[in-house]
Amino acid sequence: MICREMPDDAGQPRWELIPQSEHARLAADLASAWRLPNHDPGVRDELLWVAAHHDDGWVNWDHRPCLDDRGQPRGFRDMRSEDSWRIW
């Protein structure tokens, strides 16, 4: 989970939570715009698949984000080492 504190339309703070799987989907969309000259089309398809699925291990975590001691969402950079080791 990528967590960003952002103001809402009234200027009040709120959390924007971006699942890792959504980040991976965006990475694949961006990579699909790249042109790889002199490459086998099959290689390009494989690279796009890898980009789209590189964070599949985070799906369960993203559906149940953990909170820190202050009750705020814990992003992937703020999580306990033991949790990230299980996912990676």
Secondary structure by P-SEA (a helix, b strand, c coil): cbbbbbbccccbbbbbbbbaaaaaaaaaaaaaacccccccaaaaaaaaaaaacccccaaaaaabbbbcccccccccccccaaaaaaac
